[in-house]
Amino acid sequence: MTTPDYESSWIEASLLRQNNPLASITLFNHPELLSLIPEEKQKLWIYPEELLKYWIYHTLHKVDPTIQFTNYTIDWKDCVLYCKLFSALFPSFDASSVLSITDPMARAEKFIQTITPLLPFAPTLLGKHIILSDAYRNIIFLTNVFTHCSALTKSDAEIESLRSQLDHIKTMEERAEELERELEGLNEDQQEEKKKELHRNDSKLALTASGQLNPREAPAESLVRSMKDEAERQYTEKELDYISWIKQLGLKNMYQSAMLSPSDSTNVSFDRCLGWILIALRFNDIGLMKRKLDKIDSILSTGGTTIDWERKNRLTAFRATYAILTRNFADAAKSFSTSISTFVATELYPIESLVVYYVCSSIVGFSRSDLLEKVIRQSDVISVIDTIPHLRPLLHSFYNQSYAELLQNTFKVATTLLHGDKVFQAVAVSWTKDVRIRSYTQYLQPYKFVDFNRMTQQFGVSAEFLEQDLERFIVSGAMKAKINKVRGFVEGKAGYSSSTEFTSMLSDADGLISQMQTLIGSVLAL
C-alpha cells in the first residue's frame, strides 16, 4: 500500500512542473541540448541555468564567436547580451536602436518595448529587473525564450540517437543498484508488495482481458465497477508519470530511492524531504524548500531519535543553504560553523563552495571575535581558502578594518564568485549591501562623531557615493547614524551603546544594593 506522504509527492511534482517554467528544462525533455554539452560534462543532474547557458552560448556564437558571460545578473545589465541573443533569433530585431541609448534604464525599457511584438508570449521581465540584475527574473525570461523560440531543431533520428545517449549515461547497472537500494530496509512482505506495485500495470492489463463485466450485473453495479477501473487507471498513470520524472532528474541514489519508496518510515520520510529540497534548489522554488524543512522539523519532533548523525549533519548544510537564499546570513554562518568540519552533503556543492558561502555569510553574521575563532583560525577554511581567488583578502581586510581594501575585495568576490553561483546569485547584491552596512557600522561604533572627509578616505570612495550610500541605509533603518552636512561630520549613534550599557549596569547595581539592604535589615531584626 502506498502512503499518503508518497502520494502527496505526485501532486507536489505535478504542481511544480505546471507552475515552474524551469522544471521543463531537463535533458529528457530537451535531448537536443545534449549535443551542445562537452562529453566530459554530460550527466543527468544539470541545473536548468547550466543547460540554458549551453544554449545561449550556442546561439550567441552565431553572431559573435568571442562573446563570453558568467552569470545571469550583472552580465545582462547593459542589455548587450540580450541584443546579441535576439539578433541571432530574430533577423528583424533592430539592436542598434536599443544600444544607441546611453541611459541604462531607458535602454532596458526600449529593449523590452522592441522585443514584445516579436515574442509569442507576454514577457514578465521589466526594464527595472534588468537594471537591478534580478537573476531569477532573467532566468525565467530566458527559459521562456528558449521554450518558445530556441530554433534548436533535430531530426527524429538525431533525437532518438541523443535519447540513446541519455540511456547510456544512466546505465542498467545504476538502475539495478537503485532498485536494490529501494528494497533495502524493507521486510519480506513489504518487498513483495513493492514488487507487485512495480508490475501492477501488467497485472491490470491481464485482469482487464479476463475480467469482463457480467452482462447479468445490475446497471448500477456495472457503473460502479467501471468508475473504479477508471480511477485505478488514472491512479497508476499518475504514479508511473511521477516515477518517470524522478528518474530523469539524476538524484543521488539515497534520495531517489526515498522519493520512489512508498514506505512511511522515519528515515525514508526524512530522505524524501531532503530529496525535495534538492529539487527545489534546482528549480529555484524557495516555497517548496520551506515546506519540506518544516516537514523535517515535524519528523524530528515526533520520531527524531531514530535519525542518524549523518542525516542530521546533512540537514545542517541544507538549512544553511536555505538561510542564504532567504538572506539570513547570520543563521547561515551559524549552521556552516557546526557542519564544515564534518561536511558530507557534496550533492549540494563541493567543499570549495562551502568555504565561499561560510566566509561571505560570516562577515555579515558573526562578531569580530567569532570571526577570528570560528573562521580565520578554522582548519578547514585555512586548508581551502588560498585556492579561491580574492577570498582571503576579503576576510582579512574586514577583520583588520582595512575598509578601502574591503570594498574592493567585496566587488571582486561578488563579480567573480557570487554573481554566477547557483546558491548566491540571487542574493549577491543584498550581500554586498550588508557588507557595506556592517563595515560602516563597525567603523562608526567607537566614535560619537566622525569627520566625513576622513571617512571617505578610509573607505576609498567619493564623497557623493558615501553620502548616498549612508542616506539610503539610514532612511531604511539598516543603520543608526546621522549625517550633519553643515558641520561635515557623521554622528555614529552606535557609539552611544557603551554609555547606555553603563547606565543600565548602574541601575542594576542600585537594585541589587537595595535588595541586600532589605535582606540585612531582615537578618538584624531576628
Contacts in CASP RR format, 6 or more apart in sequence:
PFRMAT RR
TARGET T0000
AUTHOR 0000-0000-0000
METHOD contacts of the structure
MODEL  1
MTTPDYESSWIEASLLRQNNPLASITLFNHPELLSLIPEEKQKLWIYPEE
LLKYWIYHTLHKVDPTIQFTNYTIDWKDCVLYCKLFSALFPSFDASSVLS
ITDPMARAEKFIQTITPLLPFAPTLLGKHIILSDAYRNIIFLTNVFTHCS
ALTKSDAEIESLRSQLDHIKTMEERAEELERELEGLNEDQQEEKKKELHR
NDSKLALTASGQLNPREAPAESLVRSMKDEAERQYTEKELDYISWIKQLG
LKNMYQSAMLSPSDSTNVSFDRCLGWILIALRFNDIGLMKRKLDKIDSIL
STGGTTIDWERKNRLTAFRATYAILTRNFADAAKSFSTSISTFVATELYP
IESLVVYYVCSSIVGFSRSDLLEKVIRQSDVISVIDTIPHLRPLLHSFYN
QSYAELLQNTFKVATTLLHGDKVFQAVAVSWTKDVRIRSYTQYLQPYKFV
DFNRMTQQFGVSAEFLEQDLERFIVSGAMKAKINKVRGFVEGKAGYSSST
EFTSMLSDADGLISQMQTLIGSVLAL
1 193 0 8 1.000
1 262 0 8 1.000
2 197 0 8 1.000
2 239 0 8 1.000
2 262 0 8 1.000
3 262 0 8 1.000
3 263 0 8 1.000
3 264 0 8 1.000
4 264 0 8 1.000
5 264 0 8 1.000
5 269 0 8 1.000
5 272 0 8 1.000
6 261 0 8 1.000
6 262 0 8 1.000
6 263 0 8 1.000
6 264 0 8 1.000
6 272 0 8 1.000
9 242 0 8 1.000
9 259 0 8 1.000
9 272 0 8 1.000
9 276 0 8 1.000
10 238 0 8 1.000
10 239 0 8 1.000
10 241 0 8 1.000
10 242 0 8 1.000
12 276 0 8 1.000
12 288 0 8 1.000
13 242 0 8 1.000
13 245 0 8 1.000
13 246 0 8 1.000
14 238 0 8 1.000
14 241 0 8 1.000
14 242 0 8 1.000
16 23 0 8 1.000
16 279 0 8 1.000
16 283 0 8 1.000
16 285 0 8 1.000
16 288 0 8 1.000
17 23 0 8 1.000
17 24 0 8 1.000
17 245 0 8 1.000
20 283 0 8 1.000
20 284 0 8 1.000
20 285 0 8 1.000
21 140 0 8 1.000
21 143 0 8 1.000
21 144 0 8 1.000
21 147 0 8 1.000
22 48 0 8 1.000
22 139 0 8 1.000
22 140 0 8 1.000
22 143 0 8 1.000
22 282 0 8 1.000
22 283 0 8 1.000
22 284 0 8 1.000
23 48 0 8 1.000
23 283 0 8 1.000
24 143 0 8 1.000
24 147 0 8 1.000
25 48 0 8 1.000
25 51 0 8 1.000
25 52 0 8 1.000
25 143 0 8 1.000
25 146 0 8 1.000
26 48 0 8 1.000
26 51 0 8 1.000
26 248 0 8 1.000
26 249 0 8 1.000
27 33 0 8 1.000
27 34 0 8 1.000
27 44 0 8 1.000
27 46 0 8 1.000
27 51 0 8 1.000
27 166 0 8 1.000
27 248 0 8 1.000
28 163 0 8 1.000
28 166 0 8 1.000
28 248 0 8 1.000
30 51 0 8 1.000
31 154 0 8 1.000
31 159 0 8 1.000
31 162 0 8 1.000
31 163 0 8 1.000
31 165 0 8 1.000
31 166 0 8 1.000
32 152 0 8 1.000
32 153 0 8 1.000
32 154 0 8 1.000
32 158 0 8 1.000
32 159 0 8 1.000
32 162 0 8 1.000
33 51 0 8 1.000
33 54 0 8 1.000
33 55 0 8 1.000
33 152 0 8 1.000
34 42 0 8 1.000
34 162 0 8 1.000
34 165 0 8 1.000
34 166 0 8 1.000
35 154 0 8 1.000
35 158 0 8 1.000
35 162 0 8 1.000
36 54 0 8 1.000
36 55 0 8 1.000
36 57 0 8 1.000
36 58 0 8 1.000
37 46 0 8 1.000
37 54 0 8 1.000
42 165 0 8 1.000
42 169 0 8 1.000
43 169 0 8 1.000
43 250 0 8 1.000
44 166 0 8 1.000
44 169 0 8 1.000
44 170 0 8 1.000
44 248 0 8 1.000
44 249 0 8 1.000
44 250 0 8 1.000
45 249 0 8 1.000
45 250 0 8 1.000
45 251 0 8 1.000
45 282 0 8 1.000
47 282 0 8 1.000
47 422 0 8 1.000
48 139 0 8 1.000
48 143 0 8 1.000
48 282 0 8 1.000
48 283 0 8 1.000
49 72 0 8 1.000
49 139 0 8 1.000
49 422 0 8 1.000
52 139 0 8 1.000
52 142 0 8 1.000
52 143 0 8 1.000
52 146 0 8 1.000
53 69 0 8 1.000
55 146 0 8 1.000
55 150 0 8 1.000
55 152 0 8 1.000
56 69 0 8 1.000
56 85 0 8 1.000
56 142 0 8 1.000
58 152 0 8 1.000
59 85 0 8 1.000
59 88 0 8 1.000
59 89 0 8 1.000
59 151 0 8 1.000
60 67 0 8 1.000
60 69 0 8 1.000
60 81 0 8 1.000
60 84 0 8 1.000
60 85 0 8 1.000
60 88 0 8 1.000
61 67 0 8 1.000
62 88 0 8 1.000
63 84 0 8 1.000
63 87 0 8 1.000
63 88 0 8 1.000
64 84 0 8 1.000
67 81 0 8 1.000
67 84 0 8 1.000
69 75 0 8 1.000
69 76 0 8 1.000
69 81 0 8 1.000
70 419 0 8 1.000
70 420 0 8 1.000
71 135 0 8 1.000
71 419 0 8 1.000
71 420 0 8 1.000
71 425 0 8 1.000
72 135 0 8 1.000
72 138 0 8 1.000
72 139 0 8 1.000
72 142 0 8 1.000
72 420 0 8 1.000
72 425 0 8 1.000
73 133 0 8 1.000
73 134 0 8 1.000
73 135 0 8 1.000
73 138 0 8 1.000
73 419 0 8 1.000
73 420 0 8 1.000
73 425 0 8 1.000
73 428 0 8 1.000
73 429 0 8 1.000
74 133 0 8 1.000
74 415 0 8 1.000
74 419 0 8 1.000
75 81 0 8 1.000
75 419 0 8 1.000
76 82 0 8 1.000
76 130 0 8 1.000
76 133 0 8 1.000
76 138 0 8 1.000
77 104 0 8 1.000
77 130 0 8 1.000
77 131 0 8 1.000
77 133 0 8 1.000
78 104 0 8 1.000
78 107 0 8 1.000
79 98 0 8 1.000
79 99 0 8 1.000
79 107 0 8 1.000
79 108 0 8 1.000
79 111 0 8 1.000
79 130 0 8 1.000
80 99 0 8 1.000
82 111 0 8 1.000
82 130 0 8 1.000
83 93 0 8 1.000
83 95 0 8 1.000
83 98 0 8 1.000
83 99 0 8 1.000
83 111 0 8 1.000
84 95 0 8 1.000
85 145 0 8 1.000
86 93 0 8 1.000
86 95 0 8 1.000
86 115 0 8 1.000
86 118 0 8 1.000
87 93 0 8 1.000
87 95 0 8 1.000
89 145 0 8 1.000
89 149 0 8 1.000
89 151 0 8 1.000
90 115 0 8 1.000
90 118 0 8 1.000
90 149 0 8 1.000
92 118 0 8 1.000
93 114 0 8 1.000
93 115 0 8 1.000
93 118 0 8 1.000
94 114 0 8 1.000
97 110 0 8 1.000
97 114 0 8 1.000
98 107 0 8 1.000
98 110 0 8 1.000
98 111 0 8 1.000
98 114 0 8 1.000
99 107 0 8 1.000
101 107 0 8 1.000
101 110 0 8 1.000
104 131 0 8 1.000
105 127 0 8 1.000
105 128 0 8 1.000
105 131 0 8 1.000
108 127 0 8 1.000
108 128 0 8 1.000
108 130 0 8 1.000
108 131 0 8 1.000
109 126 0 8 1.000
109 127 0 8 1.000
111 127 0 8 1.000
111 130 0 8 1.000
112 123 0 8 1.000
112 125 0 8 1.000
112 126 0 8 1.000
112 127 0 8 1.000
112 130 0 8 1.000
115 123 0 8 1.000
116 122 0 8 1.000
116 123 0 8 1.000
119 145 0 8 1.000
119 148 0 8 1.000
119 149 0 8 1.000
120 148 0 8 1.000
120 149 0 8 1.000
121 144 0 8 1.000
121 148 0 8 1.000
123 141 0 8 1.000
123 144 0 8 1.000
124 137 0 8 1.000
124 140 0 8 1.000
124 141 0 8 1.000
125 137 0 8 1.000
125 138 0 8 1.000
125 140 0 8 1.000
125 141 0 8 1.000
129 137 0 8 1.000
129 138 0 8 1.000
130 138 0 8 1.000
132 429 0 8 1.000
133 419 0 8 1.000
133 429 0 8 1.000
135 419 0 8 1.000
135 425 0 8 1.000
135 426 0 8 1.000
135 428 0 8 1.000
136 284 0 8 1.000
136 426 0 8 1.000
139 284 0 8 1.000
154 162 0 8 1.000
170 247 0 8 1.000
170 250 0 8 1.000
174 253 0 8 1.000
177 253 0 8 1.000
178 253 0 8 1.000
178 256 0 8 1.000
178 257 0 8 1.000
181 253 0 8 1.000
181 254 0 8 1.000
181 257 0 8 1.000
182 194 0 8 1.000
182 257 0 8 1.000
182 260 0 8 1.000
182 261 0 8 1.000
183 191 0 8 1.000
183 194 0 8 1.000
184 257 0 8 1.000
186 194 0 8 1.000
186 263 0 8 1.000
190 263 0 8 1.000
194 261 0 8 1.000
194 262 0 8 1.000
196 203 0 8 1.000
197 262 0 8 1.000
200 236 0 8 1.000
201 236 0 8 1.000
201 240 0 8 1.000
204 232 0 8 1.000
204 233 0 8 1.000
204 236 0 8 1.000
208 229 0 8 1.000
213 222 0 8 1.000
213 225 0 8 1.000
213 226 0 8 1.000
217 225 0 8 1.000
243 260 0 8 1.000
246 256 0 8 1.000
246 259 0 8 1.000
246 260 0 8 1.000
247 256 0 8 1.000
247 260 0 8 1.000
249 256 0 8 1.000
249 279 0 8 1.000
249 282 0 8 1.000
250 256 0 8 1.000
251 259 0 8 1.000
251 275 0 8 1.000
251 278 0 8 1.000
251 279 0 8 1.000
252 347 0 8 1.000
254 271 0 8 1.000
255 271 0 8 1.000
255 272 0 8 1.000
255 274 0 8 1.000
255 275 0 8 1.000
255 278 0 8 1.000
255 347 0 8 1.000
257 271 0 8 1.000
258 268 0 8 1.000
258 269 0 8 1.000
258 270 0 8 1.000
258 271 0 8 1.000
258 272 0 8 1.000
258 274 0 8 1.000
258 275 0 8 1.000
259 272 0 8 1.000
259 275 0 8 1.000
259 276 0 8 1.000
261 268 0 8 1.000
261 272 0 8 1.000
266 299 0 8 1.000
266 303 0 8 1.000
266 304 0 8 1.000
266 306 0 8 1.000
266 307 0 8 1.000
267 306 0 8 1.000
267 307 0 8 1.000
267 308 0 8 1.000
267 311 0 8 1.000
269 295 0 8 1.000
269 299 0 8 1.000
270 296 0 8 1.000
270 299 0 8 1.000
270 307 0 8 1.000
270 311 0 8 1.000
271 311 0 8 1.000
273 292 0 8 1.000
273 293 0 8 1.000
273 295 0 8 1.000
273 296 0 8 1.000
273 299 0 8 1.000
274 292 0 8 1.000
274 296 0 8 1.000
274 311 0 8 1.000
274 314 0 8 1.000
274 315 0 8 1.000
274 318 0 8 1.000
275 292 0 8 1.000
276 288 0 8 1.000
276 292 0 8 1.000
277 288 0 8 1.000
277 289 0 8 1.000
277 292 0 8 1.000
277 293 0 8 1.000
277 318 0 8 1.000
277 322 0 8 1.000
278 347 0 8 1.000
278 348 0 8 1.000
279 285 0 8 1.000
279 288 0 8 1.000
280 286 0 8 1.000
280 287 0 8 1.000
280 288 0 8 1.000
280 289 0 8 1.000
280 292 0 8 1.000
281 289 0 8 1.000
281 321 0 8 1.000
281 325 0 8 1.000
281 348 0 8 1.000
281 422 0 8 1.000
281 423 0 8 1.000
284 426 0 8 1.000
286 322 0 8 1.000
286 325 0 8 1.000
286 326 0 8 1.000
289 322 0 8 1.000
289 325 0 8 1.000
290 322 0 8 1.000
293 318 0 8 1.000
293 319 0 8 1.000
293 322 0 8 1.000
296 315 0 8 1.000
299 307 0 8 1.000
300 307 0 8 1.000
310 344 0 8 1.000
313 339 0 8 1.000
313 342 0 8 1.000
313 343 0 8 1.000
313 344 0 8 1.000
313 345 0 8 1.000
314 344 0 8 1.000
314 345 0 8 1.000
316 335 0 8 1.000
316 338 0 8 1.000
316 339 0 8 1.000
317 335 0 8 1.000
317 336 0 8 1.000
317 339 0 8 1.000
317 343 0 8 1.000
317 345 0 8 1.000
317 348 0 8 1.000
317 354 0 8 1.000
318 345 0 8 1.000
318 348 0 8 1.000
319 331 0 8 1.000
319 335 0 8 1.000
320 331 0 8 1.000
320 332 0 8 1.000
320 335 0 8 1.000
320 336 0 8 1.000
320 339 0 8 1.000
320 357 0 8 1.000
320 361 0 8 1.000
321 332 0 8 1.000
321 348 0 8 1.000
321 357 0 8 1.000
321 423 0 8 1.000
323 329 0 8 1.000
323 331 0 8 1.000
323 332 0 8 1.000
323 335 0 8 1.000
323 361 0 8 1.000
324 332 0 8 1.000
324 357 0 8 1.000
324 361 0 8 1.000
324 423 0 8 1.000
324 424 0 8 1.000
324 427 0 8 1.000
325 423 0 8 1.000
325 426 0 8 1.000
325 427 0 8 1.000
327 427 0 8 1.000
327 430 0 8 1.000
327 431 0 8 1.000
329 360 0 8 1.000
329 361 0 8 1.000
329 364 0 8 1.000
329 365 0 8 1.000
329 431 0 8 1.000
329 434 0 8 1.000
330 361 0 8 1.000
330 364 0 8 1.000
330 365 0 8 1.000
330 366 0 8 1.000
332 357 0 8 1.000
332 361 0 8 1.000
333 358 0 8 1.000
333 361 0 8 1.000
333 362 0 8 1.000
333 364 0 8 1.000
333 365 0 8 1.000
333 366 0 8 1.000
336 354 0 8 1.000
336 357 0 8 1.000
336 358 0 8 1.000
336 361 0 8 1.000
336 362 0 8 1.000
337 358 0 8 1.000
337 362 0 8 1.000
337 374 0 8 1.000
337 375 0 8 1.000
337 378 0 8 1.000
340 354 0 8 1.000
340 355 0 8 1.000
340 358 0 8 1.000
340 378 0 8 1.000
340 380 0 8 1.000
340 381 0 8 1.000
341 379 0 8 1.000
341 380 0 8 1.000
343 351 0 8 1.000
343 354 0 8 1.000
343 380 0 8 1.000
349 357 0 8 1.000
349 422 0 8 1.000
349 423 0 8 1.000
351 380 0 8 1.000
351 384 0 8 1.000
352 384 0 8 1.000
352 387 0 8 1.000
352 388 0 8 1.000
353 421 0 8 1.000
353 423 0 8 1.000
355 380 0 8 1.000
355 381 0 8 1.000
355 384 0 8 1.000
355 385 0 8 1.000
355 388 0 8 1.000
355 391 0 8 1.000
356 388 0 8 1.000
356 391 0 8 1.000
356 413 0 8 1.000
356 417 0 8 1.000
356 418 0 8 1.000
356 421 0 8 1.000
356 424 0 8 1.000
357 423 0 8 1.000
357 424 0 8 1.000
358 375 0 8 1.000
358 381 0 8 1.000
359 375 0 8 1.000
359 381 0 8 1.000
359 385 0 8 1.000
359 391 0 8 1.000
359 394 0 8 1.000
359 395 0 8 1.000
360 394 0 8 1.000
360 413 0 8 1.000
360 418 0 8 1.000
360 424 0 8 1.000
360 431 0 8 1.000
362 370 0 8 1.000
362 371 0 8 1.000
362 374 0 8 1.000
362 375 0 8 1.000
363 371 0 8 1.000
363 394 0 8 1.000
363 395 0 8 1.000
363 398 0 8 1.000
363 435 0 8 1.000
363 438 0 8 1.000
364 431 0 8 1.000
364 434 0 8 1.000
364 435 0 8 1.000
364 438 0 8 1.000
365 438 0 8 1.000
366 374 0 8 1.000
366 375 0 8 1.000
368 399 0 8 1.000
368 442 0 8 1.000
371 395 0 8 1.000
371 398 0 8 1.000
371 399 0 8 1.000
372 399 0 8 1.000
375 381 0 8 1.000
375 395 0 8 1.000
376 395 0 8 1.000
376 396 0 8 1.000
376 399 0 8 1.000
385 391 0 8 1.000
385 392 0 8 1.000
385 395 0 8 1.000
386 392 0 8 1.000
388 417 0 8 1.000
389 412 0 8 1.000
389 416 0 8 1.000
389 417 0 8 1.000
390 409 0 8 1.000
390 412 0 8 1.000
390 413 0 8 1.000
390 416 0 8 1.000
390 417 0 8 1.000
391 413 0 8 1.000
391 417 0 8 1.000
393 405 0 8 1.000
393 409 0 8 1.000
394 406 0 8 1.000
394 409 0 8 1.000
394 410 0 8 1.000
394 412 0 8 1.000
394 413 0 8 1.000
396 402 0 8 1.000
397 403 0 8 1.000
397 405 0 8 1.000
397 406 0 8 1.000
397 409 0 8 1.000
398 406 0 8 1.000
398 435 0 8 1.000
398 438 0 8 1.000
398 439 0 8 1.000
401 442 0 8 1.000
401 443 0 8 1.000
403 439 0 8 1.000
403 443 0 8 1.000
403 458 0 8 1.000
403 459 0 8 1.000
403 460 0 8 1.000
404 458 0 8 1.000
404 459 0 8 1.000
404 460 0 8 1.000
406 435 0 8 1.000
406 439 0 8 1.000
407 436 0 8 1.000
407 439 0 8 1.000
407 459 0 8 1.000
407 460 0 8 1.000
407 461 0 8 1.000
410 432 0 8 1.000
410 435 0 8 1.000
410 436 0 8 1.000
411 432 0 8 1.000
414 428 0 8 1.000
414 429 0 8 1.000
414 431 0 8 1.000
414 432 0 8 1.000
417 424 0 8 1.000
418 424 0 8 1.000
418 425 0 8 1.000
418 428 0 8 1.000
418 431 0 8 1.000
419 425 0 8 1.000
419 428 0 8 1.000
421 428 0 8 1.000
424 431 0 8 1.000
433 473 0 8 1.000
433 478 0 8 1.000
436 469 0 8 1.000
436 473 0 8 1.000
437 473 0 8 1.000
437 478 0 8 1.000
437 479 0 8 1.000
439 459 0 8 1.000
440 469 0 8 1.000
440 470 0 8 1.000
440 473 0 8 1.000
440 479 0 8 1.000
440 481 0 8 1.000
441 479 0 8 1.000
441 480 0 8 1.000
441 481 0 8 1.000
441 494 0 8 1.000
443 450 0 8 1.000
443 455 0 8 1.000
443 458 0 8 1.000
443 459 0 8 1.000
444 450 0 8 1.000
444 481 0 8 1.000
444 490 0 8 1.000
444 492 0 8 1.000
444 494 0 8 1.000
444 495 0 8 1.000
445 492 0 8 1.000
445 494 0 8 1.000
445 495 0 8 1.000
445 497 0 8 1.000
446 495 0 8 1.000
447 492 0 8 1.000
447 495 0 8 1.000
448 491 0 8 1.000
448 492 0 8 1.000
448 495 0 8 1.000
448 496 0 8 1.000
449 489 0 8 1.000
449 490 0 8 1.000
449 491 0 8 1.000
449 492 0 8 1.000
450 489 0 8 1.000
450 490 0 8 1.000
450 492 0 8 1.000
451 488 0 8 1.000
451 489 0 8 1.000
452 463 0 8 1.000
452 466 0 8 1.000
452 467 0 8 1.000
452 483 0 8 1.000
452 488 0 8 1.000
452 489 0 8 1.000
452 490 0 8 1.000
453 463 0 8 1.000
453 488 0 8 1.000
455 466 0 8 1.000
455 490 0 8 1.000
456 462 0 8 1.000
456 463 0 8 1.000
456 466 0 8 1.000
459 466 0 8 1.000
461 469 0 8 1.000
467 483 0 8 1.000
470 479 0 8 1.000
470 481 0 8 1.000
470 483 0 8 1.000
470 490 0 8 1.000
471 483 0 8 1.000
473 479 0 8 1.000
474 480 0 8 1.000
474 481 0 8 1.000
474 482 0 8 1.000
474 483 0 8 1.000
480 492 0 8 1.000
480 493 0 8 1.000
480 494 0 8 1.000
481 490 0 8 1.000
481 491 0 8 1.000
481 492 0 8 1.000
481 493 0 8 1.000
481 494 0 8 1.000
482 490 0 8 1.000
482 491 0 8 1.000
482 492 0 8 1.000
482 493 0 8 1.000
483 490 0 8 1.000
483 491 0 8 1.000
484 490 0 8 1.000
484 491 0 8 1.000
END
